[in-house]
Amino acid sequence: MKAPVILYCHCRYAQVLPDAVKRAVLERLCASGQPFEAVPDLCELAARRDPRLARLAATGALKIAACFPRAVKGLFAAAGAPLAADRTQVVNLRVLDAEAAGAALLAAELSPNLPPDKETPAAAAAAPAPAPVP
Amino acid sequence: MNPILPHLVLCEGDGAAPPAAGERFTAVLALLEQGFTLTCAGPDHAPVPSAEAPGATLLDWPALRGADPAARAAELAAQVRAREATDARPWLPWFPVIDYDRCTHCMQCLSFCLFGVYGADADKHLRVEHPDQCKTNCPACSRVCPEAAIMFPKYKAGPINGEPVQDADLQREKMKIDISALLGGDVYALLRARSERARSRFSKERDADKALAERQKCLAQLAAEVPPEVLQSLPSPEEIARRAEEAAARARAARQG
């Protein structure tokens, strides 16, 4: 089975993710030798509708180191790249310590944890796109 | 065109020279701080096929080596931006993110926002139309959402930051806002009043009847969370009234189709 793709958000513009946690998690990722994707700020990519988000959402199993799962789900939806609930795990760097976050990211198994869609998931999938940011 | 951020693929597969311990972290951190999106292929993996990273710049580690990885990253950033003519201007990404699992498309946020952030599509669905017009650090529209469906992921507290919405949050939402009063402009009057108070360092007790006390309390809380620079930039009362009416009309039109 293909290993989950790992995506790391550096939350470049805000201090909401503890800096020590971010650095430790990134350091652990780099030391692991595992391939991973890294973005300076997931919010910015979502606002710009960066096509990388659609490719990542379509990639299969995905682990995302960022913030709250509800926010991450909303960001991908805003980018027109809805995440698959059954193959996405968000590792919340706002609440986990570096050890727990690193272990969750590098574990072979996937523990999907996105909030469930409401009964009309088409609404989220068809969520209208934001206008481009200049 | 919607500029996207430059994308680098750091190759460490066959034929590449892998970095020393710690070197990878220093370089990756510096490149992220420079605004690059990155694919780190890893030492045991072949470079990502171009089909999976169209438009990306492939880098081998020797390109990043040097006494100062951060300086090298800055140099690379300048080169890539010049070559790709990337015109994405720096922008602090603060904008509302809609939880479409909660949103009922009631358009109250569209009615409330004076800055044209929101719009509606042909299906009468709410959309964030101009995220870049949102006022940095201002979460006010999320406060008027009766469903707690508006998130600002960089906000300090839940549920606005994306934390799960609790029943208690919803009860608070129900209590705090009389939206008809908001549409009447009270909230803007209150925001302006706060701005004036901040300037004059003068305040006086507001006369409010008991029935309005809870709403006033909530509006005060709302005003307290709006950054001073947003308060200072609020337009004149006449312009506020005009924009509020315009936003309300757009919301009515969206609701009625």
Contacts between the chains, C-beta under 8 A, distances in Angstrom:
chain1	res1	chain2	res2	distance
A	10	B	32	4.4
A	10	B	33	7.7
A	11	B	154	7.6
A	12	B	32	6.7
A	12	B	33	6.8
A	12	B	35	7.3
A	13	B	92	5.0
A	13	B	93	6.1
A	13	B	154	7.2
A	14	B	154	4.1
A	16	B	153	7.6
A	16	B	154	5.3
A	16	B	155	7.8
A	16	B	156	7.0
A	16	B	161	7.1
A	23	B	29	7.3
A	26	B	25	6.4
A	26	B	28	6.5
A	26	B	29	6.3
A	26	B	32	7.9
A	27	B	25	4.8
A	29	B	40	7.8
A	30	B	24	4.3
A	30	B	25	4.0
A	30	B	28	5.7
A	30	B	40	7.3
A	31	B	21	7.2
A	31	B	24	7.7
A	31	B	25	7.1
A	33	B	42	5.5
A	33	B	43	5.2
A	33	B	44	6.4
A	34	B	42	5.7
A	35	B	39	7.5
A	35	B	40	6.0
A	35	B	41	5.4
A	35	B	42	3.8
A	35	B	45	4.9
A	36	B	40	5.3
A	36	B	42	7.6
A	37	B	37	7.6
A	37	B	38	6.9
A	37	B	39	5.6
A	37	B	40	7.5
A	38	B	28	6.3
A	38	B	32	5.9
A	38	B	37	7.1
A	38	B	38	4.3
A	38	B	39	8.0
A	38	B	40	6.6
A	39	B	5	7.7
A	39	B	32	7.8
A	39	B	37	4.7
A	39	B	38	7.6
A	40	B	5	6.8
A	40	B	32	5.0
A	40	B	33	7.4
A	40	B	35	5.1
A	40	B	36	6.8
A	40	B	37	6.7
A	41	B	93	5.8
A	42	B	153	8.0
A	43	B	93	3.9
A	43	B	94	7.7
A	43	B	95	7.5
A	43	B	97	7.8
A	43	B	153	5.8
A	43	B	154	6.6
A	44	B	5	7.1
A	44	B	91	7.1
A	44	B	93	4.0
A	45	B	4	7.8
A	45	B	5	6.8
A	45	B	37	7.1
A	46	B	93	7.8
A	46	B	97	7.4
A	47	B	91	7.9
A	47	B	93	5.3
A	47	B	95	5.9
A	47	B	131	4.8
A	47	B	132	7.4
A	48	B	2	5.6
A	48	B	3	6.8
A	48	B	4	5.6
A	48	B	5	7.1
A	48	B	88	7.1
A	49	B	2	5.9
A	50	B	4	4.6
A	50	B	5	6.6
A	50	B	37	7.4
A	51	B	4	6.9
A	52	B	4	7.6
A	52	B	7	6.7
A	52	B	37	6.2
A	55	B	52	7.0
A	67	B	153	5.5
A	67	B	161	7.1
A	67	B	162	6.1
A	68	B	153	7.3
A	68	B	158	7.7
A	68	B	161	6.4
A	68	B	162	3.5
A	68	B	163	5.5
A	68	B	164	7.8
A	69	B	162	7.6
A	70	B	99	6.2
A	70	B	151	6.9
A	70	B	162	4.5
A	70	B	163	7.2
A	70	B	164	6.4
A	71	B	97	6.3
A	71	B	151	5.3
A	71	B	153	4.0
A	71	B	161	6.7
A	71	B	162	2.7
A	72	B	153	8.0
A	72	B	162	7.5
A	73	B	99	7.9
A	74	B	97	4.1
A	74	B	98	6.3
A	74	B	99	5.3
A	74	B	100	7.5
A	74	B	151	5.6
A	74	B	153	7.8
A	74	B	162	7.0
A	75	B	97	5.7
A	75	B	153	6.7
A	77	B	98	7.7
A	77	B	100	6.0
A	78	B	97	5.6
A	78	B	98	7.0
A	78	B	128	6.6
A	94	B	161	7.6
A	115	B	101	6.5
A	115	B	164	7.1
A	116	B	101	7.5
A	117	B	101	6.0
A	118	B	100	7.8
A	118	B	101	4.4
A	118	B	102	7.5
A	123	B	100	5.5
A	123	B	125	7.4
A	124	B	100	4.3
A	124	B	101	6.3
A	126	B	123	8.0
A	126	B	125	7.8
A	127	B	98	7.2
A	127	B	100	5.0
A	127	B	125	7.5
A	127	B	127	7.8
A	128	B	121	4.5
A	128	B	123	7.9
A	128	B	125	5.4
A	128	B	126	7.7
A	128	B	127	3.6
A	129	B	127	7.1
A	130	B	95	7.5
A	130	B	127	6.7
A	130	B	128	4.4
A	130	B	129	6.8
A	130	B	130	8.0
A	130	B	131	5.2
A	131	B	128	7.8
A	131	B	129	5.0
A	131	B	130	5.6
A	131	B	131	7.3
A	132	B	1	7.4
A	132	B	2	3.3
A	133	B	2	6.7
A	133	B	91	6.1
A	133	B	131	6.0
A	133	B	132	4.7
A	134	B	3	7.8
A	134	B	89	6.8
A	134	B	132	6.5
